[in-house]
Amino acid sequence: MGACRACPAAPRLPSVLPETRHATTADGTRITYQVLGDGPCDLVYVPEIASHLEHAWETPRFADFLRRLSTFSRLIRIDGRGQGLSDRVTGDVVPTLESRMSDVTAVLDAVGSERAALFGAMEGGSICALFAATYPGRTIGLVLFGSLARGAWAPDYPWGWTDDRWREDARLVEDTWEISYPEVAFDVVFPSLAADEEVRRWFAEDMRLAATASSFRLLQEMFKDIDIRAVLPTIQVPTLVLHPKHDEVVPIDEGRYLAHRIAGARFVELPGADHLPWAEDHEVVAGEIEAFLEKVVEEEADFDRILATILFTDIVDSTLRAASLGDRKWRELLEAHHRRVRGLLARYRGTEIDTAGDGFLSTFEGPARAVRCATAIVESLRAIGLDVRAGVHTGECELVEGKVRGIAVHTGARVAALAGPGEVLVSGTVKDLVAGSGLLFEERGEHELKGVPGRWRLYAAAHVE
């Protein structure tokens, strides 16, 4: 489906509930989704930490909000992995923002949506923001409600929870999930509905249908590890940030932080304290989204910038090695090198951009895959007697006739140049974005990168699970 056209003036509230269907991601995870309405604009609603597609229709407030959104859009709702009717996470596998992005991509592909607006609440907004930065060609607009840039406290991000608070909440989930946890959470999430016993009962039932205590804890681990601060300045799509003035779950300063760091974002302070968008003032929220999408249609432009992960690899001391082997043996070794690198790029879904002699420049849609691929390349080439160095960086790139350009490419090259034999060196941006992926790093200190402003903290990949 293409971009939005002018939204209809007269709302048409659908009366038939949507069919629940599923899409399958590249890693085989089944993601459930529903499509409601036939409006001219695709709007993907990425849920907060607890979601159950079918149970949402059993409370009139939420149902009315969803129907209202469908009057000016083709509304696409999903249950992310670990939630509701989608495949649950198992064992101790913590979902990552990267894997949750793949959930959105799989559903968009399944419904034939080429471009869509993304709407996310709470950590669903973080997923939407990362998707908009990574896939601007598939994103016509971004709407964040009660969202955040980081889950944990940091000296320069004082709104996140401290480690002690995360541990205490984990204990409460384990000890009280079936007893009182959702009921207690209701009073913080929906203070305006504190006296509404029907909605309170629905909310508790919804959380327990959406997740078990153990799966909810894994989703919270993902929430805790969120840090998209480095990504925010790369977002180039029109953005609307909505935030309740007295939100106790995610303070309004977190919404202001997002809006301040996303170029051109519009910030709207909403009245009240309800943390989710379909509570007391849901018509106000829907009206803001509708007006925003109408404007996006009028101003939409093509973007040729993307958020990409850059991988540079090259052979250490290649000139000396070539001289010692002679032309024929060096050519044969170089051909074996190219075959192995290209095979691993295919395995990890990397895109070869350029090959210059003994080095490769490749791009990846996700930083974790790039680091794993770099590590695999190092190990594979060591087996044929070659030491390579690798550098990984994530940043904004320009796409020009299939090539990537920009400061992020230069940064990736400089990071690779500082790597030692057999070492995979990454920028701090990459380390932040792969939190929760199982990758471990060793600090390599701060460095100046020739031709790149500022000082950069670098890390070496230590272990891949």
N, C-alpha and C positions, 0 to 999 in steps of 0.2 A: 504494500500500500504506500502511496506517495505521501507528500506533505499535506498539511491541513489546508482546507479551503475555509471560507467564511462559515462560522458556526451558525446553526439554525436559530432563528429568533424565538420560535415557539417550542418549548420543551415537550418531548414525547417520552413519557415514562414507560419503559418496557414492563410488561406484566408477566412474562414467561421467564423462569429462572434459567440461567445458562447451563449448558452441558459441561460436565467436568471431563477434561481430556488430559493426555499426558504427552510430553516431549522427552526425548532421550538425549542426554549430553554426550560429549565426546568420550567421557570416561564411563559411560554406561548408566549413569544415574537417571532415574525417571523423575521428571518434574511435572507436577500437575498444574493445570491452568484452566481458566474460564475466559470466555469472550462474551461481552455484553454490549449491545447497541450496534448501530451501523453508521455512526457519525463519520465525518470526513477526516478525523484526526485520530491516529493511533496513540493511546495513552496507556503506558504500562505502569501498573501500581505494584511496586516492590514492597513487600510487607516488612513490618517490624519483627522483633525477635520471636513472637508467637503468632501463628497464623493458621487458620483452617478454612479453606475456601467455602465449603458447603455450610459449615456451622455459622458463618458470618451472616447468612440470610435469615437467621432465626431471631435476630434482634432488629426491630423496626428502624432504629436510629442508623445503624450501619447499612442496612438494606436501602434506606432512603438516600443515603449519601452516595452509595454505589450507583443507584439508578440515576441520580442527578448528574454524576460524572458522565454517564453514558448518553446523556442528552446532547452533548457537544463533542463526543469522541466515540471511537470504537475502543471500549475499555477492556484491557487485557490484564487479568489478575493472575498472580502465581503464588504457589506455596514453594518457597525455596527449600533446598535440600535440608533435611533434618526437621522439617516443619509439616504439620498437617497431613495431607494426603500424598506428599512427595516421599521419596525414599528417605528413611531415617539414617542418620549417621550412626556408625557402629563402633564398638570398641572405644579407643581413645583418639579417633581421627577427628581433629578440629577442622571444621569448614573454614576456608579462607575467603577473603574478598575476591580473589581471582577465580575460585571455583564457583562462588555465587554469581559472578559476572557471567560465567559460562551457562548458568541456569537461565539467565535472561536471554542470552544469545540463542539458546536452543528453542525457547518458546517463540521468540520473534521469527526464527526460521520456520517453525512449525505452522504458524498462522500466516506466513507469507508477508510479513511486515518488513519492508526495506528500511523505513525510517519511522521513528516514534518519539514522542515526548516521554520522559521518565519522571515518575512521581514516587518519592520515597519518604517514609517517616522513620525517625530514630536511626538505627543503624542501616535500615533500608535506604535512607538518604545517602549514607556513605557509599553503598554499593552503586547507587545511581550516579553519584559524582564521579567515581572511578570509571564507570562505563562511559559516561559522557566525555571524559578526557581521552579514553582509549579509542572510542569509536565515534568521533564527531560526525562521520559520514552517515551513521545510523541514528543520530540523535538530533532532533529538531529543537528540543528545549528540555530544561531541567527544573523540576519543582522539588524543593526540600522543605519538609515540615518537621519541626522539633528535632532537627538533625545535629550531628556532631562531627568534628574532625578527628578526634582522638578519644579512645576509651579510658585510658589510664592517666593518672595525674602526672604532670611533668612541671619542672620549674617555670617553663614558659607556656604552660597550659594548665592553669590551676583549677579547671572545672571538672577534670576527670576524677574518677574514684581512686583513692589510694589503695595500695596492696592490701592493707588491713581491711578496708571496706569490701574489697572484692572477696577476700577470704571469708569474711563474716556473711556475706550474701550467699556464697557457695554453701556454707554450713546451713543456712536457713533453707535453701532449696533442698538439700539432702534430708534435713530433719523434718521439714514442715510442708513439703510440696503437696502431699495428699491431705494435709490437715488444714492449713490456713494460709500458705504463702500467696496464692492468687487473690484470696479475699483481702489480705492486708495490702497487697500491691494496688488493688482497685482504688483505695482511698487516695493514693498518691497520683495515680494515673488520671482519675476522673473525679476530682473534688466537687465539681458542680453536680455530679450525679450520686453523691454519697447517700442520699435518701431513697434512691431508686433501687429497691430490692430485686426487681426483675432483671435489670441490667447487671446488677452485681452478681446474681446467680449465673446469668449467661456468661459473663466474663470469666468467672472461675472455671466453668465447664469448658469454655473455649480454650483457655490456657492448657488445661489437662488433656484435651483432645489434640491440641496442636503439638504437644511434646510431653515426653516422660521427664521425670526429674533428671535422669542421666543425660538425655539428649538436650535438655534445656541447659544443663551445665556446660556441655560442649559448645552450644551456641553462645553462651556467655563468655567462654574463652575466646571465641572469635571477636565478640564485642570488645572485650578487654584489650585485644591486640590491635584494634583499629588505629591506624595513624595515616591519614591521607593529606596531611598538611602540605607536603611537598608537591602534591598533585594539583592542589586548588588553583595556583596561578596558571596552569596549563589549560584549564577549562575554557573553551572558546564559544560554547553554545549559550544562547540566551538563558538566563537563570533567574528564578524567583525563589526567594527564601522567606518562608512563613514561620513565625515563631510566637507562641503564646507568651504574653508579658510575664506571667507568674508561674511558668512551668517549673515544677520542683524536680522533675526527673532529669531534664536537660536544660540548665539555666539559659535565659535569653541571650546572655553574652556569648554563648557558643554559636547561636544563630548569627549574631552580629559578626563574629569571627569569620564564619563561612562567607558571608556576604561581602565583607571587606576584602577578602583575598581572591574572590572570583571576579574577574574583570567584567564590569558592567552589570553585576547582579543587582536586582531590586530587592530591598528588604522591607517586609511588612510586619509590623508589630501588631499582633492580634490581642484582643481583650481576653481576660480569663486565665485559667491555669490548667485546663484540660490538656493532657499530653498527646493524645491521638486526635486525628483531624475530623473524626466523625461524631464528636460529642455534641455539646450544647450549641456551638456556633458553626455547625457543619455547612450551613447554607452560605455563610460568609466565606468559608474556605473554598467551597466549590465555585463561588462567584469570582473569587480572585484568580483561581486556576483558569476558568473560562476566559476571563478578560486577558490574561497573560497569553494564552494560546492564540487568541484572535490577533494579538499584536505580533506574536511570533510569525504567523502566517504572512502578515504584511511585510515584515522586515527580514524574512529568512534569506540567508545568503549561503553560497557554497563555501565550505571550509576545506583547505588543503593542508591543515596541520593536525597531527595526531600525537598522542602519547605513545611512545614506543620504547621497548627495551633494546638497547644496542649491545651486541657482543662482538668484540674484536679478538681474534686469535692470530698468533704468528709463531713461527719456529724460532727457538733461541739459537743464536750463533749459526744461522743458516749459511752464511758466506763461507765460514771456516769449514762447515760440514760438507758443503758442495765441493770445495777445493780438495778435501781429503778423500772424497769418494770418486771424483771424476764425473764427467758430464753424464755418461750413460746410467751409472748406478744412482746418481743424484736424481736424474729424471724419473727413474723407476720408483725411487723412494717418495718423491714428490707426488707422483700419481697415486701411490698407495695412501699418502696423507690426504689428498683431495677426496678419494673415495670414502675414506673413513669419516672425514668431517661432513661430507654431504649426506652420508647415511645417517649420521646422528642428528643432523639438522632436520631431516625428514622425520625421524623418530620423535623429536621433541617439538615438531611443528614450527621450526624456525624458517625464515625466508633468507636465502642467500642474496645479498645485495651487490657485493663486489668481491673479486678475488684478485689480489695483486701479488704475484709471485708465490710467496709462502704464507701469505696471510689471508684471512677471511673477514669480511664485514657482513654481519647478519642481523636481522631484527626478529623480535618475538612480541607476541601480544601480551605475554605475562612474564614478569621478572623471575618467578620461581623456575619456570621451564628453562629460561636462559641460563640460570646458574647451574641447574642440573645438567643441561647440555654441555656447558663449558667444562664441568667436572668430568663428564663422560669422555669428552674429547681429549682432555689431558691424560686420562687413564688409558684410553685406547691407543693413543700415539706413543705413549711410553712403552707399550708392548712391542712396537716395531723400532724402538731405539731412538725416538724423537722426543725432545723436550719442547713443550710449547708454553707460552704465557697467554693469559686471557684476561680481558677487562670487560666488566658489565656495568652499564649505567642506564637509567630510565629518565627520559625527559622529552620535551616537545621537539618534534622534527617536522621539517617541511617535506612534502612529497612532490617530487618533480620528475615526471616521466619514469616512475618506478624506482627512482633513487631517493635516498634520504639525505637531507642537508640540515645544517643548523648547529647551534652551540652544543646540543646534546651529543651529536656525532663526534665533535672535537673532544668533548669531555670523555667519552668512552675510549677514544684513542689514547688520550693522555693517561687514563687509569690503566689501560693495558700496558703502556710503556713502562709503568712503575712496577709491574708484576715480575716476580722472580721466576726462574725455571720451574715448570710444573705447578705454578700458582694461579689461582683464579681470584682476581682482585675485584671488589665491587665498591661502588660509591655508597655513601650513607643513605641516599635515596632508595637504592635497591634494598638495602638491609631493612629499612623501615617498612617497605611495601610487602616483604615476604614474611613478616612476623606471623607465627603460627603455622608455617609451612613445613616445619621439621628441619629446616636448614640452620646450621650453626656457623658462626663466624668468629674469627680472631681479629682483634683490633690492630690496625697498622698505623695509627696516628693521623695527624693532620698534615696535609701537603698542599703546596702550591702547584697548580697544573698550568703549564705553559700556555699562555694565550687565553686562559679561562679565568674570569674574575673570582676573587675570594679565595678562601682556604677550604679544603675539602677533607673530610674525615673518611678514610678508606678502611676496608675490612677484607680479610682473606677468607674464602669459603673453607671451613674446617671439616665438614662432615655432611654427607647427604644420606638421608634415610630412605 
